[in-house]
Amino acid sequence: EEISRYDSEQVLRLYGESETTYYEALAAGDDEKARIMLDQMYLARQELGRRDDMDRHMPAIDDHFQHAVDAYQPPRR
């Protein structure tokens, strides 16, 4: 997977950029983009969790991710 080739700081930056875009998409009512960004955040979070040099960052990342999941309301059909 491509994300595994990034260094830890790049993955952390990707996570942050995805989080920003995620909340922008939520605010704009773009459910599809929000879902894609939430998936991207999840993949980055998983990758960071595998890296020993990211241990100190994981509690904050987990908090941010849980907040994002809680904020997501899929479209009702």
Buried (B, 14 or more C-beta within 10 A) or exposed (E): EEBEEBEBEEBBEBBBBBBEBBBEBBEEEBBEBBBBBBEBBBBBBEBBEEBEEBEEBBEEBEEBBEEBEEEBEEEEE
